[in-house]
Amino acid sequence: MTQDDSNIIPFEQPNSSSRFPTSPMKSALVDQAAEIITDPQVLINIVSQRVRQLNSGRSPLIDTLPSMGAADIALTEIIEGKIKLSDDQPGEDD
């Protein structure tokens, strides 16, 4: 059975206007951040939101290296305590 090349759609990455490189995040940073924010869904949501902020022009809260991508910056901010979960969760009664 041969593959019909006319059905293949090439995957193209959109050009990023971010000032941060688009390298994959470092797994060691993910492991360290997961020790601080133990719920994986919450960690993903926080990192995603912070990456969007960084890519839209917000300044990093840490000193960065040229090799750090936005996700690495967000994870490092969590590890260094620059980003924390709020104790007050919406809908909770005291």
PDB file of N, CA, C and O in Angstrom:
ATOM      1  N   MET A   1       0.851  -1.173   0.000  1.00  0.00           N
ATOM      2  CA  MET A   1       0.000   0.000   0.000  1.00  0.00           C
ATOM      3  C   MET A   1       0.899   1.239   0.000  1.00  0.00           C
ATOM      4  O   MET A   1       1.790   1.360   0.841  1.00  0.00           O
ATOM      5  N   THR A   2       0.670   2.145  -0.929  1.00  0.00           N
ATOM      6  CA  THR A   2       1.465   3.365  -1.018  1.00  0.00           C
ATOM      7  C   THR A   2       0.670   4.539  -0.463  1.00  0.00           C
ATOM      8  O   THR A   2      -0.561   4.541  -0.453  1.00  0.00           O
ATOM      9  N   GLN A   3       1.394   5.503  -0.015  1.00  0.00           N
ATOM     10  CA  GLN A   3       0.775   6.675   0.581  1.00  0.00           C
ATOM     11  C   GLN A   3       0.522   7.724  -0.496  1.00  0.00           C
ATOM     12  O   GLN A   3       1.379   7.964  -1.346  1.00  0.00           O
ATOM     13  N   ASP A   4      -0.647   8.343  -0.460  1.00  0.00           N
ATOM     14  CA  ASP A   4      -1.011   9.379  -1.417  1.00  0.00           C
ATOM     15  C   ASP A   4      -0.494  10.718  -0.890  1.00  0.00           C
ATOM     16  O   ASP A   4      -1.042  11.264   0.068  1.00  0.00           O
ATOM     17  N   ASP A   5       0.561  11.247  -1.518  1.00  0.00           N
ATOM     18  CA  ASP A   5       1.181  12.492  -1.059  1.00  0.00           C
ATOM     19  C   ASP A   5       0.269  13.706  -1.201  1.00  0.00           C
ATOM     20  O   ASP A   5       0.519  14.735  -0.574  1.00  0.00           O
ATOM     21  N   SER A   6      -0.770  13.609  -2.004  1.00  0.00           N
ATOM     22  CA  SER A   6      -1.663  14.754  -2.174  1.00  0.00           C
ATOM     23  C   SER A   6      -2.510  15.000  -0.924  1.00  0.00           C
ATOM     24  O   SER A   6      -3.090  16.075  -0.770  1.00  0.00           O
ATOM     25  N   ASN A   7      -2.583  14.010  -0.036  1.00  0.00           N
ATOM     26  CA  ASN A   7      -3.362  14.162   1.199  1.00  0.00           C
ATOM     27  C   ASN A   7      -2.524  14.669   2.364  1.00  0.00           C
ATOM     28  O   ASN A   7      -3.052  14.880   3.456  1.00  0.00           O
ATOM     29  N   ILE A   8      -1.252  14.865   2.153  1.00  0.00           N
ATOM     30  CA  ILE A   8      -0.368  15.298   3.240  1.00  0.00           C
ATOM     31  C   ILE A   8      -0.338  16.813   3.286  1.00  0.00           C
ATOM     32  O   ILE A   8      -0.075  17.482   2.287  1.00  0.00           O
ATOM     33  N   ILE A   9      -0.612  17.334   4.465  1.00  0.00           N
ATOM     34  CA  ILE A   9      -0.553  18.777   4.667  1.00  0.00           C
ATOM     35  C   ILE A   9       0.681  19.068   5.501  1.00  0.00           C
ATOM     36  O   ILE A   9       0.802  18.566   6.618  1.00  0.00           O
ATOM     37  N   PRO A  10       1.602  19.874   4.978  1.00  0.00           N
ATOM     38  CA  PRO A  10       2.822  20.148   5.748  1.00  0.00           C
ATOM     39  C   PRO A  10       2.505  20.971   6.992  1.00  0.00           C
ATOM     40  O   PRO A  10       1.685  21.888   6.965  1.00  0.00           O
ATOM     41  N   PHE A  11       3.171  20.619   8.066  1.00  0.00           N
ATOM     42  CA  PHE A  11       3.007  21.353   9.312  1.00  0.00           C
ATOM     43  C   PHE A  11       4.035  22.467   9.332  1.00  0.00           C
ATOM     44  O   PHE A  11       5.239  22.220   9.271  1.00  0.00           O
ATOM     45  N   GLU A  12       3.553  23.682   9.418  1.00  0.00           N
ATOM     46  CA  GLU A  12       4.449  24.829   9.460  1.00  0.00           C
ATOM     47  C   GLU A  12       4.223  25.586  10.753  1.00  0.00           C
ATOM     48  O   GLU A  12       3.091  25.907  11.116  1.00  0.00           O
ATOM     49  N   GLN A  13       5.316  25.864  11.441  1.00  0.00           N
ATOM     50  CA  GLN A  13       5.249  26.656  12.661  1.00  0.00           C
ATOM     51  C   GLN A  13       5.051  28.115  12.272  1.00  0.00           C
ATOM     52  O   GLN A  13       5.759  28.618  11.400  1.00  0.00           O
ATOM     53  N   PRO A  14       4.104  28.803  12.900  1.00  0.00           N
ATOM     54  CA  PRO A  14       3.967  30.231  12.614  1.00  0.00           C
ATOM     55  C   PRO A  14       5.198  30.980  13.109  1.00  0.00           C
ATOM     56  O   PRO A  14       5.813  30.598  14.105  1.00  0.00           O
ATOM     57  N   ASN A  15       5.544  32.032  12.413  1.00  0.00           N
ATOM     58  CA  ASN A  15       6.670  32.848  12.856  1.00  0.00           C
ATOM     59  C   ASN A  15       6.305  33.517  14.165  1.00  0.00           C
ATOM     60  O   ASN A  15       5.271  34.176  14.272  1.00  0.00           O
ATOM     61  N   SER A  16       7.157  33.343  15.153  1.00  0.00           N
ATOM     62  CA  SER A  16       6.906  33.906  16.467  1.00  0.00           C
ATOM     63  C   SER A  16       7.444  35.323  16.526  1.00  0.00           C
ATOM     64  O   SER A  16       8.554  35.599  16.073  1.00  0.00           O
ATOM     65  N   SER A  17       6.647  36.216  17.088  1.00  0.00           N
ATOM     66  CA  SER A  17       7.107  37.582  17.271  1.00  0.00           C
ATOM     67  C   SER A  17       7.686  37.763  18.671  1.00  0.00           C
ATOM     68  O   SER A  17       7.976  38.884  19.088  1.00  0.00           O
ATOM     69  N   SER A  18       7.853  36.655  19.396  1.00  0.00           N
ATOM     70  CA  SER A  18       8.379  36.702  20.747  1.00  0.00           C
ATOM     71  C   SER A  18       9.872  37.020  20.731  1.00  0.00           C
ATOM     72  O   SER A  18      10.586  36.672  19.790  1.00  0.00           O
ATOM     73  N   ARG A  19      10.315  37.670  21.763  1.00  0.00           N
ATOM     74  CA  ARG A  19      11.751  37.952  21.883  1.00  0.00           C
ATOM     75  C   ARG A  19      12.498  36.802  22.539  1.00  0.00           C
ATOM     76  O   ARG A  19      13.715  36.868  22.708  1.00  0.00           O
ATOM     77  N   PHE A  20      11.775  35.746  22.911  1.00  0.00           N
ATOM     78  CA  PHE A  20      12.364  34.581  23.553  1.00  0.00           C
ATOM     79  C   PHE A  20      12.449  33.443  22.558  1.00  0.00           C
ATOM     80  O   PHE A  20      11.554  33.285  21.728  1.00  0.00           O
ATOM     81  N   PRO A  21      13.517  32.638  22.623  1.00  0.00           N
ATOM     82  CA  PRO A  21      13.628  31.505  21.698  1.00  0.00           C
ATOM     83  C   PRO A  21      12.530  30.478  21.945  1.00  0.00           C
ATOM     84  O   PRO A  21      11.985  30.391  23.045  1.00  0.00           O
ATOM     85  N   THR A  22      12.213  29.709  20.921  1.00  0.00           N
ATOM     86  CA  THR A  22      11.146  28.709  21.042  1.00  0.00           C
ATOM     87  C   THR A  22      11.735  27.323  21.205  1.00  0.00           C
ATOM     88  O   THR A  22      11.392  26.398  20.468  1.00  0.00           O
ATOM     89  N   SER A  23      12.619  27.188  22.171  1.00  0.00           N
ATOM     90  CA  SER A  23      13.214  25.883  22.445  1.00  0.00           C
ATOM     91  C   SER A  23      12.324  25.126  23.425  1.00  0.00           C
ATOM     92  O   SER A  23      11.581  25.742  24.189  1.00  0.00           O
ATOM     93  N   PRO A  24      12.394  23.802  23.409  1.00  0.00           N
ATOM     94  CA  PRO A  24      11.588  23.042  24.369  1.00  0.00           C
ATOM     95  C   PRO A  24      12.033  23.337  25.797  1.00  0.00           C
ATOM     96  O   PRO A  24      13.212  23.579  26.055  1.00  0.00           O
ATOM     97  N   MET A  25      11.082  23.314  26.712  1.00  0.00           N
ATOM     98  CA  MET A  25      11.444  23.611  28.097  1.00  0.00           C
ATOM     99  C   MET A  25      12.284  22.486  28.681  1.00  0.00           C
ATOM    100  O   MET A  25      12.181  21.328  28.275  1.00  0.00           O
ATOM    101  N   LYS A  26      13.107  22.855  29.632  1.00  0.00           N
ATOM    102  CA  LYS A  26      14.036  21.900  30.234  1.00  0.00           C
ATOM    103  C   LYS A  26      13.319  21.071  31.296  1.00  0.00           C
ATOM    104  O   LYS A  26      12.656  21.617  32.178  1.00  0.00           O
ATOM    105  N   SER A  27      13.456  19.746  31.205  1.00  0.00           N
ATOM    106  CA  SER A  27      12.712  18.858  32.102  1.00  0.00           C
ATOM    107  C   SER A  27      13.120  19.028  33.561  1.00  0.00           C
ATOM    108  O   SER A  27      12.299  18.810  34.453  1.00  0.00           O
ATOM    109  N   ALA A  28      14.355  19.409  33.823  1.00  0.00           N
ATOM    110  CA  ALA A  28      14.778  19.626  35.212  1.00  0.00           C
ATOM    111  C   ALA A  28      13.982  20.771  35.835  1.00  0.00           C
ATOM    112  O   ALA A  28      13.632  20.717  37.014  1.00  0.00           O
ATOM    113  N   LEU A  29      13.698  21.800  35.049  1.00  0.00           N
ATOM    114  CA  LEU A  29      12.899  22.922  35.558  1.00  0.00           C
ATOM    115  C   LEU A  29      11.461  22.480  35.820  1.00  0.00           C
ATOM    116  O   LEU A  29      10.853  22.891  36.808  1.00  0.00           O
ATOM    117  N   VAL A  30      10.924  21.650  34.941  1.00  0.00           N
ATOM    118  CA  VAL A  30       9.564  21.133  35.137  1.00  0.00           C
ATOM    119  C   VAL A  30       9.502  20.336  36.434  1.00  0.00           C
ATOM    120  O   VAL A  30       8.569  20.499  37.220  1.00  0.00           O
ATOM    121  N   ASP A  31      10.497  19.470  36.664  1.00  0.00           N
ATOM    122  CA  ASP A  31      10.526  18.655  37.884  1.00  0.00           C
ATOM    123  C   ASP A  31      10.599  19.526  39.136  1.00  0.00           C
ATOM    124  O   ASP A  31       9.903  19.262  40.117  1.00  0.00           O
ATOM    125  N   GLN A  32      11.436  20.561  39.107  1.00  0.00           N
ATOM    126  CA  GLN A  32      11.572  21.445  40.270  1.00  0.00           C
ATOM    127  C   GLN A  32      10.288  22.226  40.519  1.00  0.00           C
ATOM    128  O   GLN A  32       9.855  22.358  41.664  1.00  0.00           O
ATOM    129  N   ALA A  33       9.675  22.747  39.451  1.00  0.00           N
ATOM    130  CA  ALA A  33       8.432  23.511  39.602  1.00  0.00           C
ATOM    131  C   ALA A  33       7.300  22.614  40.086  1.00  0.00           C
ATOM    132  O   ALA A  33       6.425  23.065  40.826  1.00  0.00           O
ATOM    133  N   ALA A  34       7.311  21.333  39.670  1.00  0.00           N
ATOM    134  CA  ALA A  34       6.273  20.383  40.090  1.00  0.00           C
ATOM    135  C   ALA A  34       6.360  20.063  41.571  1.00  0.00           C
ATOM    136  O   ALA A  34       5.374  19.611  42.155  1.00  0.00           O
ATOM    137  N   GLU A  35       7.508  20.282  42.196  1.00  0.00           N
ATOM    138  CA  GLU A  35       7.631  20.105  43.638  1.00  0.00           C
ATOM    139  C   GLU A  35       6.952  21.262  44.382  1.00  0.00           C
ATOM    140  O   GLU A  35       6.541  21.112  45.533  1.00  0.00           O
ATOM    141  N   ILE A  36       6.842  22.402  43.721  1.00  0.00           N
ATOM    142  CA  ILE A  36       6.238  23.585  44.335  1.00  0.00           C
ATOM    143  C   ILE A  36       4.737  23.619  44.065  1.00  0.00           C
ATOM    144  O   ILE A  36       3.939  23.830  44.979  1.00  0.00           O
ATOM    145  N   ILE A  37       4.360  23.413  42.811  1.00  0.00           N
ATOM    146  CA  ILE A  37       2.948  23.355  42.421  1.00  0.00           C
ATOM    147  C   ILE A  37       2.690  21.911  42.021  1.00  0.00           C
ATOM    148  O   ILE A  37       2.993  21.499  40.901  1.00  0.00           O
ATOM    149  N   THR A  38       2.131  21.154  42.943  1.00  0.00           N
ATOM    150  CA  THR A  38       2.055  19.704  42.775  1.00  0.00           C
ATOM    151  C   THR A  38       0.939  19.238  41.842  1.00  0.00           C
ATOM    152  O   THR A  38       1.003  18.119  41.333  1.00  0.00           O
ATOM    153  N   ASP A  39      -0.072  20.055  41.608  1.00  0.00           N
ATOM    154  CA  ASP A  39      -1.153  19.686  40.693  1.00  0.00           C
ATOM    155  C   ASP A  39      -0.707  19.982  39.261  1.00  0.00           C
ATOM    156  O   ASP A  39      -0.528  21.147  38.905  1.00  0.00           O
ATOM    157  N   PRO A  40      -0.525  18.949  38.432  1.00  0.00           N
ATOM    158  CA  PRO A  40      -0.013  19.166  37.065  1.00  0.00           C
ATOM    159  C   PRO A  40      -0.874  20.117  36.232  1.00  0.00           C
ATOM    160  O   PRO A  40      -0.339  20.914  35.462  1.00  0.00           O
ATOM    161  N   GLN A  41      -2.200  20.044  36.377  1.00  0.00           N
ATOM    162  CA  GLN A  41      -3.074  20.938  35.597  1.00  0.00           C
ATOM    163  C   GLN A  41      -2.867  22.390  35.992  1.00  0.00           C
ATOM    164  O   GLN A  41      -2.831  23.272  35.134  1.00  0.00           O
ATOM    165  N   VAL A  42      -2.731  22.638  37.284  1.00  0.00           N
ATOM    166  CA  VAL A  42      -2.514  24.001  37.769  1.00  0.00           C
ATOM    167  C   VAL A  42      -1.159  24.506  37.270  1.00  0.00           C
ATOM    168  O   VAL A  42      -1.049  25.651  36.830  1.00  0.00           O
ATOM    169  N   LEU A  43      -0.137  23.663  37.335  1.00  0.00           N
ATOM    170  CA  LEU A  43       1.190  24.057  36.852  1.00  0.00           C
ATOM    171  C   LEU A  43       1.136  24.399  35.370  1.00  0.00           C
ATOM    172  O   LEU A  43       1.684  25.417  34.948  1.00  0.00           O
ATOM    173  N   ILE A  44       0.487  23.563  34.585  1.00  0.00           N
ATOM    174  CA  ILE A  44       0.365  23.827  33.143  1.00  0.00           C
ATOM    175  C   ILE A  44      -0.348  25.147  32.899  1.00  0.00           C
ATOM    176  O   ILE A  44       0.083  25.943  32.065  1.00  0.00           O
ATOM    177  N   ASN A  45      -1.437  25.384  33.622  1.00  0.00           N
ATOM    178  CA  ASN A  45      -2.194  26.619  33.420  1.00  0.00           C
ATOM    179  C   ASN A  45      -1.388  27.856  33.790  1.00  0.00           C
ATOM    180  O   ASN A  45      -1.434  28.862  33.082  1.00  0.00           O
ATOM    181  N   ILE A  46      -0.651  27.787  34.893  1.00  0.00           N
ATOM    182  CA  ILE A  46       0.147  28.934  35.324  1.00  0.00           C
ATOM    183  C   ILE A  46       1.267  29.211  34.326  1.00  0.00           C
ATOM    184  O   ILE A  46       1.490  30.358  33.940  1.00  0.00           O
ATOM    185  N   VAL A  47       1.971  28.160  33.911  1.00  0.00           N
ATOM    186  CA  VAL A  47       3.066  28.345  32.951  1.00  0.00           C
ATOM    187  C   VAL A  47       2.511  28.882  31.633  1.00  0.00           C
ATOM    188  O   VAL A  47       3.100  29.786  31.041  1.00  0.00           O
ATOM    189  N   SER A  48       1.397  28.342  31.170  1.00  0.00           N
ATOM    190  CA  SER A  48       0.808  28.805  29.908  1.00  0.00           C
ATOM    191  C   SER A  48       0.420  30.278  29.969  1.00  0.00           C
ATOM    192  O   SER A  48       0.682  31.042  29.039  1.00  0.00           O
ATOM    193  N   GLN A  49      -0.208  30.666  31.077  1.00  0.00           N
ATOM    194  CA  GLN A  49      -0.610  32.060  31.225  1.00  0.00           C
ATOM    195  C   GLN A  49       0.613  32.976  31.269  1.00  0.00           C
ATOM    196  O   GLN A  49       0.618  34.042  30.654  1.00  0.00           O
ATOM    197  N   ARG A  50       1.631  32.563  31.989  1.00  0.00           N
ATOM    198  CA  ARG A  50       2.837  33.395  32.096  1.00  0.00           C
ATOM    199  C   ARG A  50       3.571  33.474  30.760  1.00  0.00           C
ATOM    200  O   ARG A  50       4.106  34.529  30.420  1.00  0.00           O
ATOM    201  N   VAL A  51       3.606  32.384  30.000  1.00  0.00           N
ATOM    202  CA  VAL A  51       4.232  32.404  28.672  1.00  0.00           C
ATOM    203  C   VAL A  51       3.502  33.409  27.780  1.00  0.00           C
ATOM    204  O   VAL A  51       4.139  34.178  27.060  1.00  0.00           O
ATOM    205  N   ARG A  52       2.170  33.401  27.826  1.00  0.00           N
ATOM    206  CA  ARG A  52       1.408  34.376  27.031  1.00  0.00           C
ATOM    207  C   ARG A  52       1.764  35.804  27.444  1.00  0.00           C
ATOM    208  O   ARG A  52       1.923  36.679  26.593  1.00  0.00           O
ATOM    209  N   GLN A  53       1.890  36.038  28.758  1.00  0.00           N
ATOM    210  CA  GLN A  53       2.253  37.373  29.231  1.00  0.00           C
ATOM    211  C   GLN A  53       3.636  37.772  28.721  1.00  0.00           C
ATOM    212  O   GLN A  53       3.827  38.886  28.233  1.00  0.00           O
ATOM    213  N   LEU A  54       4.590  36.862  28.836  1.00  0.00           N
ATOM    214  CA  LEU A  54       5.954  37.158  28.387  1.00  0.00           C
ATOM    215  C   LEU A  54       5.994  37.423  26.885  1.00  0.00           C
ATOM    216  O   LEU A  54       6.666  38.348  26.430  1.00  0.00           O
ATOM    217  N   ASN A  55       5.272  36.610  26.120  1.00  0.00           N
ATOM    218  CA  ASN A  55       5.266  36.774  24.670  1.00  0.00           C
ATOM    219  C   ASN A  55       4.542  38.034  24.221  1.00  0.00           C
ATOM    220  O   ASN A  55       4.762  38.522  23.112  1.00  0.00           O
ATOM    221  N   SER A  56       3.675  38.562  25.085  1.00  0.00           N
ATOM    222  CA  SER A  56       2.985  39.799  24.724  1.00  0.00           C
ATOM    223  C   SER A  56       3.727  41.044  25.225  1.00  0.00           C
ATOM    224  O   SER A  56       3.234  42.164  25.088  1.00  0.00           O
ATOM    225  N   GLY A  57       4.912  40.841  25.805  1.00  0.00           N
ATOM    226  CA  GLY A  57       5.746  41.993  26.148  1.00  0.00           C
ATOM    227  C   GLY A  57       6.012  42.224  27.618  1.00  0.00           C
ATOM    228  O   GLY A  57       6.766  43.135  27.960  1.00  0.00           O
ATOM    229  N   ARG A  58       5.416  41.428  28.511  1.00  0.00           N
ATOM    230  CA  ARG A  58       5.696  41.601  29.934  1.00  0.00           C
ATOM    231  C   ARG A  58       7.151  41.249  30.216  1.00  0.00           C
ATOM    232  O   ARG A  58       7.724  40.375  29.567  1.00  0.00           O
ATOM    233  N   SER A  59       7.730  41.921  31.167  1.00  0.00           N
ATOM    234  CA  SER A  59       9.133  41.699  31.512  1.00  0.00           C
ATOM    235  C   SER A  59       9.289  40.496  32.429  1.00  0.00           C
ATOM    236  O   SER A  59       8.447  40.264  33.296  1.00  0.00           O
ATOM    237  N   PRO A  60      10.355  39.733  32.248  1.00  0.00           N
ATOM    238  CA  PRO A  60      10.629  38.615  33.167  1.00  0.00           C
ATOM    239  C   PRO A  60      10.890  39.136  34.577  1.00  0.00           C
ATOM    240  O   PRO A  60      11.389  40.247  34.754  1.00  0.00           O
ATOM    241  N   LEU A  61      10.552  38.335  35.567  1.00  0.00           N
ATOM    242  CA  LEU A  61      10.765  38.689  36.972  1.00  0.00           C
ATOM    243  C   LEU A  61      12.105  38.175  37.486  1.00  0.00           C
ATOM    244  O   LEU A  61      12.421  38.325  38.666  1.00  0.00           O
ATOM    245  N   ILE A  62      12.887  37.574  36.603  1.00  0.00           N
ATOM    246  CA  ILE A  62      14.191  37.010  36.957  1.00  0.00           C
ATOM    247  C   ILE A  62      15.218  37.470  35.930  1.00  0.00           C
ATOM    248  O   ILE A  62      14.871  37.981  34.866  1.00  0.00           O
ATOM    249  N   ASP A  63      16.485  37.280  36.272  1.00  0.00           N
ATOM    250  CA  ASP A  63      17.534  37.502  35.284  1.00  0.00           C
ATOM    251  C   ASP A  63      17.497  36.336  34.308  1.00  0.00           C
ATOM    252  O   ASP A  63      17.414  35.181  34.725  1.00  0.00           O
ATOM    253  N   THR A  64      17.556  36.624  33.023  1.00  0.00           N
ATOM    254  CA  THR A  64      17.439  35.576  32.011  1.00  0.00           C
ATOM    255  C   THR A  64      18.728  35.428  31.227  1.00  0.00           C
ATOM    256  O   THR A  64      19.575  36.321  31.200  1.00  0.00           O
ATOM    257  N   LEU A  65      18.849  34.282  30.595  1.00  0.00           N
ATOM    258  CA  LEU A  65      19.944  34.005  29.674  1.00  0.00           C
ATOM    259  C   LEU A  65      19.382  33.978  28.259  1.00  0.00           C
ATOM    260  O   LEU A  65      18.201  33.682  28.080  1.00  0.00           O
ATOM    261  N   PRO A  66      20.193  34.277  27.249  1.00  0.00           N
ATOM    262  CA  PRO A  66      19.690  34.255  25.876  1.00  0.00           C
ATOM    263  C   PRO A  66      19.128  32.891  25.459  1.00  0.00           C
ATOM    264  O   PRO A  66      18.271  32.820  24.578  1.00  0.00           O
ATOM    265  N   SER A  67      19.595  31.827  26.076  1.00  0.00           N
ATOM    266  CA  SER A  67      19.144  30.484  25.700  1.00  0.00           C
ATOM    267  C   SER A  67      17.808  30.096  26.331  1.00  0.00           C
ATOM    268  O   SER A  67      17.258  29.047  25.998  1.00  0.00           O
ATOM    269  N   MET A  68      17.276  30.920  27.232  1.00  0.00           N
ATOM    270  CA  MET A  68      16.032  30.582  27.929  1.00  0.00           C
ATOM    271  C   MET A  68      14.823  30.934  27.074  1.00  0.00           C
ATOM    272  O   MET A  68      14.702  32.051  26.572  1.00  0.00           O
ATOM    273  N   GLY A  69      13.933  29.961  26.918  1.00  0.00           N
ATOM    274  CA  GLY A  69      12.658  30.216  26.263  1.00  0.00           C
ATOM    275  C   GLY A  69      11.670  30.763  27.282  1.00  0.00           C
ATOM    276  O   GLY A  69      11.959  30.809  28.478  1.00  0.00           O
ATOM    277  N   ALA A  70      10.508  31.174  26.804  1.00  0.00           N
ATOM    278  CA  ALA A  70       9.497  31.750  27.692  1.00  0.00           C
ATOM    279  C   ALA A  70       9.044  30.747  28.747  1.00  0.00           C
ATOM    280  O   ALA A  70       8.810  31.128  29.895  1.00  0.00           O
ATOM    281  N   ALA A  71       8.915  29.476  28.382  1.00  0.00           N
ATOM    282  CA  ALA A  71       8.492  28.460  29.358  1.00  0.00           C
ATOM    283  C   ALA A  71       9.564  28.275  30.426  1.00  0.00           C
ATOM    284  O   ALA A  71       9.236  28.115  31.602  1.00  0.00           O
ATOM    285  N   ASP A  72      10.837  28.294  30.041  1.00  0.00           N
ATOM    286  CA  ASP A  72      11.923  28.186  31.021  1.00  0.00           C
ATOM    287  C   ASP A  72      11.883  29.358  31.994  1.00  0.00           C
ATOM    288  O   ASP A  72      12.102  29.187  33.193  1.00  0.00           O
ATOM    289  N   ILE A  73      11.602  30.543  31.472  1.00  0.00           N
ATOM    290  CA  ILE A  73      11.522  31.730  32.321  1.00  0.00           C
ATOM    291  C   ILE A  73      10.367  31.580  33.312  1.00  0.00           C
ATOM    292  O   ILE A  73      10.527  31.839  34.505  1.00  0.00           O
ATOM    293  N   ALA A  74       9.201  31.159  32.809  1.00  0.00           N
ATOM    294  CA  ALA A  74       8.037  30.992  33.673  1.00  0.00           C
ATOM    295  C   ALA A  74       8.300  29.955  34.765  1.00  0.00           C
ATOM    296  O   ALA A  74       7.967  30.177  35.929  1.00  0.00           O
ATOM    297  N   LEU A  75       8.894  28.830  34.391  1.00  0.00           N
ATOM    298  CA  LEU A  75       9.206  27.786  35.374  1.00  0.00           C
ATOM    299  C   LEU A  75      10.206  28.280  36.408  1.00  0.00           C
ATOM    300  O   LEU A  75      10.050  28.011  37.599  1.00  0.00           O
ATOM    301  N   THR A  76      11.232  29.002  35.965  1.00  0.00           N
ATOM    302  CA  THR A  76      12.238  29.533  36.892  1.00  0.00           C
ATOM    303  C   THR A  76      11.614  30.556  37.835  1.00  0.00           C
ATOM    304  O   THR A  76      11.973  30.611  39.011  1.00  0.00           O
ATOM    305  N   GLU A  77      10.685  31.366  37.332  1.00  0.00           N
ATOM    306  CA  GLU A  77       9.988  32.315  38.196  1.00  0.00           C
ATOM    307  C   GLU A  77       9.219  31.581  39.294  1.00  0.00           C
ATOM    308  O   GLU A  77       9.186  32.036  40.437  1.00  0.00           O
ATOM    309  N   ILE A  78       8.606  30.458  38.957  1.00  0.00           N
ATOM    310  CA  ILE A  78       7.895  29.656  39.964  1.00  0.00           C
ATOM    311  C   ILE A  78       8.885  29.086  40.973  1.00  0.00           C
ATOM    312  O   ILE A  78       8.657  29.158  42.181  1.00  0.00           O
ATOM    313  N   ILE A  79       9.981  28.520  40.479  1.00  0.00           N
ATOM    314  CA  ILE A  79      10.991  27.902  41.342  1.00  0.00           C
ATOM    315  C   ILE A  79      11.587  28.924  42.311  1.00  0.00           C
ATOM    316  O   ILE A  79      11.825  28.614  43.478  1.00  0.00           O
ATOM    317  N   GLU A  80      11.824  30.135  41.825  1.00  0.00           N
ATOM    318  CA  GLU A  80      12.430  31.177  42.653  1.00  0.00           C
ATOM    319  C   GLU A  80      11.414  31.921  43.519  1.00  0.00           C
ATOM    320  O   GLU A  80      11.779  32.858  44.228  1.00  0.00           O
ATOM    321  N   GLY A  81      10.148  31.517  43.470  1.00  0.00           N
ATOM    322  CA  GLY A  81       9.138  32.124  44.322  1.00  0.00           C
ATOM    323  C   GLY A  81       8.621  33.463  43.833  1.00  0.00           C
ATOM    324  O   GLY A  81       7.988  34.192  44.598  1.00  0.00           O
ATOM    325  N   LYS A  82       8.873  33.801  42.583  1.00  0.00           N
ATOM    326  CA  LYS A  82       8.393  35.071  42.025  1.00  0.00           C
ATOM    327  C   LYS A  82       6.921  34.986  41.638  1.00  0.00           C
ATOM    328  O   LYS A  82       6.228  36.002  41.586  1.00  0.00           O
ATOM    329  N   ILE A  83       6.446  33.772  41.366  1.00  0.00           N
ATOM    330  CA  ILE A  83       5.037  33.531  41.045  1.00  0.00           C
ATOM    331  C   ILE A  83       4.534  32.502  42.043  1.00  0.00           C
ATOM    332  O   ILE A  83       5.118  31.429  42.197  1.00  0.00           O
ATOM    333  N   LYS A  84       3.451  32.839  42.715  1.00  0.00           N
ATOM    334  CA  LYS A  84       2.891  31.933  43.723  1.00  0.00           C
ATOM    335  C   LYS A  84       1.398  31.807  43.504  1.00  0.00           C
ATOM    336  O   LYS A  84       0.761  32.682  42.917  1.00  0.00           O
ATOM    337  N   LEU A  85       0.848  30.698  43.988  1.00  0.00           N
ATOM    338  CA  LEU A  85      -0.601  30.523  43.994  1.00  0.00           C
ATOM    339  C   LEU A  85      -1.188  31.373  45.108  1.00  0.00           C
ATOM    340  O   LEU A  85      -0.615  31.477  46.192  1.00  0.00           O
ATOM    341  N   SER A  86      -2.315  31.968  44.835  1.00  0.00           N
ATOM    342  CA  SER A  86      -3.017  32.746  45.845  1.00  0.00           C
ATOM    343  C   SER A  86      -3.659  31.800  46.846  1.00  0.00           C
ATOM    344  O   SER A  86      -4.163  30.742  46.468  1.00  0.00           O
ATOM    345  N   ASP A  87      -3.644  32.174  48.121  1.00  0.00           N
ATOM    346  CA  ASP A  87      -4.315  31.375  49.144  1.00  0.00           C
ATOM    347  C   ASP A  87      -5.828  31.495  49.017  1.00  0.00           C
ATOM    348  O   ASP A  87      -6.564  30.580  49.387  1.00  0.00           O
ATOM    349  N   ASP A  88      -6.283  32.622  48.495  1.00  0.00           N
ATOM    350  CA  ASP A  88      -7.721  32.869  48.354  1.00  0.00           C
ATOM    351  C   ASP A  88      -8.181  32.303  47.015  1.00  0.00           C
ATOM    352  O   ASP A  88      -7.825  32.822  45.957  1.00  0.00           O
ATOM    353  N   GLN A  89      -8.961  31.253  47.072  1.00  0.00           N
ATOM    354  CA  GLN A  89      -9.523  30.655  45.870  1.00  0.00           C
ATOM    355  C   GLN A  89     -10.954  31.141  45.712  1.00  0.00           C
ATOM    356  O   GLN A  89     -11.701  31.163  46.691  1.00  0.00           O
ATOM    357  N   PRO A  90     -11.362  31.534  44.497  1.00  0.00           N
ATOM    358  CA  PRO A  90     -12.731  32.015  44.303  1.00  0.00           C
ATOM    359  C   PRO A  90     -13.743  30.960  44.726  1.00  0.00           C
ATOM    360  O   PRO A  90     -13.583  29.776  44.432  1.00  0.00           O
ATOM    361  N   GLY A  91     -14.785  31.402  45.419  1.00  0.00           N
ATOM    362  CA  GLY A  91     -15.853  30.495  45.800  1.00  0.00           C
ATOM    363  C   GLY A  91     -15.661  29.798  47.121  1.00  0.00           C
ATOM    364  O   GLY A  91     -16.555  29.080  47.568  1.00  0.00           O
ATOM    365  N   GLU A  92     -14.520  29.985  47.764  1.00  0.00           N
ATOM    366  CA  GLU A  92     -14.286  29.342  49.055  1.00  0.00           C
ATOM    367  C   GLU A  92     -14.749  30.250  50.173  1.00  0.00           C
ATOM    368  O   GLU A  92     -14.491  31.453  50.165  1.00  0.00           O
ATOM    369  N   ASP A  93     -15.434  29.661  51.132  1.00  0.00           N
ATOM    370  CA  ASP A  93     -15.878  30.416  52.299  1.00  0.00           C
ATOM    371  C   ASP A  93     -14.867  30.258  53.420  1.00  0.00           C
ATOM    372  O   ASP A  93     -14.270  29.196  53.592  1.00  0.00           O
ATOM    373  N   ASP A  94     -14.680  31.350  54.194  1.00  0.00           N
ATOM    374  CA  ASP A  94     -13.736  31.276  55.312  1.00  0.00           C
ATOM    375  C   ASP A  94     -14.410  30.717  56.526  1.00  0.00           C
ATOM    376  O   ASP A  94     -13.779  30.576  57.573  1.00  0.00           O
TER     377      ASP A  94
END
